[in-house]
Amino acid sequence: MTITGGLVMFASIWFLVMFLLLPWGHQSQEEAGHVVPGTPVGAPVKPGLGKKALWATLIAALLVGAIWAFLASGIVTRADMMEFNRLTP
């Protein structure tokens, strides 16, 4: 895998993990009992985006490292991936 491929995979996995982490610890303004005028009642009180971004970075780095190690180990080669779903005559 190239460096560019690794960066693209990291960015894709990072955004996926970030979107999965967004609802964790969510408390709406309505639940907190203090709605700021002009905002929806479901808006979060403290979204904690910095902490969630750090967790997303850590999890994405671990996943990309695991995928990279798996591909570098030679268990599955590029030729195996190219022949995976081909019908044999």
C-alpha positions as a printed NumPy array, in Angstrom:
array([[  0.   ,   0.   ,   0.   ],
       [  1.289,   3.441,  -0.856],
       [  1.479,   6.414,   1.503],
       [ -1.291,   8.132,  -0.444],
       [ -3.482,   5.052,  -0.166],
       [ -2.81 ,   4.912,   3.567],
       [ -3.731,   8.58 ,   4.001],
       [ -6.938,   8.154,   2.03 ],
       [ -7.83 ,   5.094,   4.084],
       [ -7.051,   6.975,   7.311],
       [ -9.234,   9.937,   6.302],
       [-12.114,   7.664,   5.308],
       [-11.944,   5.634,   8.51 ],
       [-11.49 ,   8.795,  10.619],
       [-14.696,  10.363,   9.288],
       [-16.592,   7.099,   9.722],
       [-15.423,   6.745,  13.325],
       [-16.101,  10.431,  14.03 ],
       [-19.684,  10.137,  12.817],
       [-20.104,   7.027,  14.972],
       [-18.79 ,   8.87 ,  18.045],
       [-20.895,  12.023,  17.641],
       [-24.011,  10.754,  19.458],
       [-22.063,   9.439,  22.468],
       [-22.568,  11.604,  25.55 ],
       [-25.092,  13.806,  23.754],
       [-27.302,  15.895,  26.031],
       [-29.762,  18.206,  24.326],
       [-30.627,  21.688,  25.531],
       [-34.14 ,  20.465,  26.277],
       [-32.796,  17.681,  28.536],
       [-30.503,  20.154,  30.294],
       [-33.408,  22.554,  30.872],
       [-31.769,  25.566,  29.223],
       [-32.692,  26.324,  25.619],
       [-30.778,  29.195,  24.01 ],
       [-33.214,  31.365,  22.012],
       [-32.883,  30.873,  18.259],
       [-31.451,  27.359,  18.49 ],
       [-33.234,  24.022,  18.133],
       [-34.123,  22.256,  21.377],
       [-32.19 ,  19.173,  20.234],
       [-28.9  ,  21.077,  19.91 ],
       [-26.199,  19.7  ,  22.22 ],
       [-25.246,  21.591,  25.372],
       [-21.561,  20.576,  25.268],
       [-20.712,  18.589,  22.129],
       [-17.15 ,  17.729,  23.251],
       [-15.849,  17.711,  19.671],
       [-12.188,  17.969,  20.679],
       [-12.282,  14.832,  22.815],
       [-14.269,  12.968,  20.167],
       [-11.793,  14.028,  17.471],
       [ -8.896,  12.707,  19.549],
       [-10.684,   9.394,  20.106],
       [-11.507,   9.197,  16.385],
       [ -7.833,   9.805,  15.544],
       [ -6.655,   7.097,  17.931],
       [ -9.2  ,   4.521,  16.761],
       [ -8.614,   5.309,  13.075],
       [ -4.834,   5.047,  13.511],
       [ -5.202,   1.648,  15.175],
       [ -7.541,   0.369,  12.455],
       [ -5.335,   1.632,   9.612],
       [ -2.282,   0.125,  11.309],
       [ -4.039,  -3.223,  11.639],
       [ -5.177,  -3.176,   8.007],
       [ -1.721,  -2.112,   6.83 ],
       [ -0.051,  -4.899,   8.845],
       [ -2.522,  -7.456,   7.507],
       [ -1.865,  -6.448,   3.902],
       [  1.914,  -6.26 ,   4.446],
       [  1.977,  -9.734,   6.018],
       [  1.246, -11.351,   2.66 ],
       [ -1.725, -13.389,   3.873],
       [ -3.79 , -11.741,   1.161],
       [ -1.961, -10.546,  -1.941],
       [ -3.014,  -8.174,  -4.677],
       [ -3.415, -11.142,  -7.027],
       [ -5.794, -12.779,  -4.524],
       [ -7.918,  -9.643,  -4.461],
       [ -7.996,  -9.426,  -8.255],
       [ -9.146, -13.046,  -8.564],
       [-11.59 , -12.976,  -5.631],
       [-14.936, -12.776,  -7.399],
       [-14.125, -13.997, -10.906],
       [-15.994, -16.879, -12.374],
       [-13.803, -19.701, -13.577],
       [-14.701, -21.285, -16.92 ]])
